[in-house]
Amino acid sequence: MNSYLRLLSARLRSWRARKNPPAFASNNLSARDTVHRRRRGLQHAFCLVAVVLIVGSAWVSQAYEAKISDVPVSLFDASAFPKGWTHFSAVKGSRLRGTWKSKKGRTGKDDVLICTGQPIGYLKTEELYDNFDLSMEWKYPDTPYANSGILIHTSGTDRIWPKSIQVQLHRPMAGSIFPTGGAQTANRIDVNHLKLPVNQWHKCVVSCKDGTVTVWINGKKAGEVTQCRPSSGSIALQSEGQEIHFRRIRVLRQPTGK
């Protein structure tokens, strides 16, 4: 990248020297020389534009690749929460920390995000994601009827519920996948009669790839939906009436079209 910048600087100095010849020489130039110099000046100008486009393209490519990593990124840190998150509530004026609370663990891996369930709403990432793998753990602390969900590709106007692809975490149907809020998919997955133990951590993994969403619950594939529209947006967690806990929320971006 530094070589590109040095080349650009050298080209610029050379072009300026030709564009502005010394004053003592200007009166001795013939008409043909003047046209020739102007033509060369234009050629150098086009070269500069080409160099700028190449360098700019390299910068954009590096900026994009910087977001692609082989190491999952944690989306939740109790000491920094709610950094990176925003919320929407059905009750106007309600505060984020009134519904979503952070609990510091012995290590960063054990930090817990607690959703009180009231009022109804959701917590969503400020960053947008298209192709990615999401992994997280959740538990129902005290009731078998606890309800929540993960909203993938959340986009459009904030409302109950926004345009998104929902991964159900309601205890009997955890792992169900379906569109909500005007989103569309080619199919849906309905899971029934799943009896997950209460007050025990469970793991959900969601893989999003070019409009296809695949879900695993506790290592077992729940299903897959295709042709998702939208196919990018925020990642959101639902507040749906009962207390639910989350931890180890990690995301790994994946390249597009590979």
N, C-alpha and C positions, 0 to 999 in steps of 0.2 A: 504493500500500500504506500509506503514511503517513497518507493521508486516512481510510482505513478505521480505523486505530488511533486517530486523533483523534476520529472519530465514536463509536467504542466507548467511549473515555474519557469523552466528554461525556455519552453515554447513561447510563453507570454513575453519574456524579455526580448527574445529574438523578433517576435512579431512587432512589438513596440518600436524596436530599433529600425525596422524596415518601414513601419508606418510613419515614423517621424524622423526623416533623414536630417543630418546636420544642416544648419541654416546656410553655411557657406557653400554647400553643394546644390541646394535647391534651385538656384538660378541657372545652373549649367545642365539641367536635365532636359532631354528632348521629349517631345510628345510621346514617342514610342517608349522611351524609358519610363515615363510616368505611368502609362497604361500597364506596362510590364510589372512595375512595382505594385500597382494597385491589385493586379491579378494575383500576384504572389501573396499579397496581404490577405486577400479573400481565402486563398488556399490554406494559409496558416490559421485563419479564423475557423475554417471548417475542421481543421485538425484539432484545434482546441476544443471545439464542441464535441468531437468524437471522444477525446480523452476524458472530458468531464462526464460523458454518458457512461463510459466504461468504468470509471472510478465510482460513479454514483451507483451503478448496477452492482458492483462488488460490495459496496457498503450495505445496500439493501439486502443482498444475499447473506452477508455476514450477520446482519441484525436478525434475519429470519432464522438462520442456523443456530444463533445463540440461544433461541428459545427451545430448540430441539436438543434434548439431552438424554443420555442413557440412565440418568439417575432421577428417580421420582422426586417431586417437590412437595413438601408438606404444605397443605392449605390452612392448617390451623396450628397456632402457637398461643397457648394461654396467656403468656406474658405480653404478647403483642396484640391480641384480639381487642377490637374487631378490625384491625388493619387488613385490608384486602377484601373486606366484606361490606355489604350494604343490606338493608332489609326492607320488606314491605309488609304492612299489617292491614287487616280488615278494619281495625279501629284507628281512625285518624288521630295523629298526635302521639300514638304509643311509642315508647322508646325501645330501641334495639335491646338494651340490657335488661329491660323488663321481661323479655321473653327468652333471650339467649344469654347464657351465663358460662363463664369459663372457670374451670377448676384445674389448678396446677398439680401435676403429678410429680412423682419422685424423679422422673426423667421426662424429657420433652415428648418421648413416645407415649407416655401415660397421661398426658394432658387430656382432659375431658371437656367436651362441649355439651352443655346441658340445655335442652329445649323444654321449657315449662309446659308448652302446648297451648298457652293462652297469651294473647289472642291469636286467632287464626292468621296465618301469613307464611312468609318464607324468608330465609336468609340466602343471599346469592353472592357469588364471586364478582368482583369488579372486573376481572379479566374475562375475556371471551375465549372459548375453546371450540375447535372443530374436530380434529382427529386426536384422540387421547385415550389413555387407560386410567380409570379412576378406581382406587381401592379404599375401603373404609370399613370400620367396625361399628356396630351399634347394638344397643340392648334396650329392652323394656324393663325398667327398674322394678315396677311393682304391680303391673296389670297386664293380663293376657289380651286386653282389648286395645292396647296402645296402637296409635296410628301415626304414620309419617310417610315420607317418600323422598326420592331424589328426582329433581327436575333437570333433565339434560337438554341442552340447546335452548335454554330459556331466553326468549327474545320478545320484542314488541313492548306494548304498554304494560306497566305493572298493574295487576289486578288479581282477583281470586277466581280462577287460576290463570296464570299467564300461558301464552303459547309455548309449548314445550313437549318433550317426550318424557313421560313419567315412569320411573321405576318404583313400583309399590313396595313399601316396607311394613304395611299393615300385617299384623302377625299371621292370620290365616292365608294371606295372599302374597307374601313377600316374594319378589322376583317377577311379578306380573309386569308387563311392559305395554303401554298404550299411549296414544296421543291425547293431548288435552289443550284446551284454550284455542282451538282452531288449527292446531298442528295436524299433520297428516303422515300416515305410514301405510305401507302396502299390506300389513297384517298386524295382529296384536297377539300378545301372549297372556293367557289367563291361568294363574296358579291358584289352586283351591286346597283347603284343608291341610295347610302346612302348619304343623304344631311345633313351633320353635320354643325352647325353654325360656321362661321368664327369668330376669336378673342374671343373664348369661350373655357374654359377648358373641355376636355373630358377624360373619364377614360377607361383604358384598363387593364384587368386582364388576365394573362396567367398562366395556370396550366400545369405542365409537370410531368407525372407520368408513369414510366416504358415504355417509348416510345410512350406515348399518349399525345398529346398537345390539350388543350381545351382553347378557347378564349371567353371572354365576353367584349362587348363594351357598356359603360354606363349602366351596370347592365343587359344587354340582351345578352344571349348566341348567339355568331356568328356561332359557329360550333366546330368540333373536328376532328382531324386526328390521325390515329393510325399507329403502326409499323414504327415509325420514325427511320431512320438510317442516321446520327448518333443520339444517344439518350443522348449525354452529350457534353459539350463544353462551350464556353464563351457566354455571353449575349451581343449583339451588337445593336447599334442604327445607322440607315443609314443617310447619307448626300446625298440628291438626287436632288439638284438644287434650291430648294426654302427654305426660312427661316421657321424654325419650333421650337417650344419651348417645353421643358419637365420639369416636376417637380415631387416631391414625388415618386421617383423611389425606390421601396423597394422590397426586396426578402426574402422569408421564405423557408429555406431548409426543405425538407420532407424526411423521412427515405425510404429506398429502400425495395421493395417487401412487403409492408404492405398495 
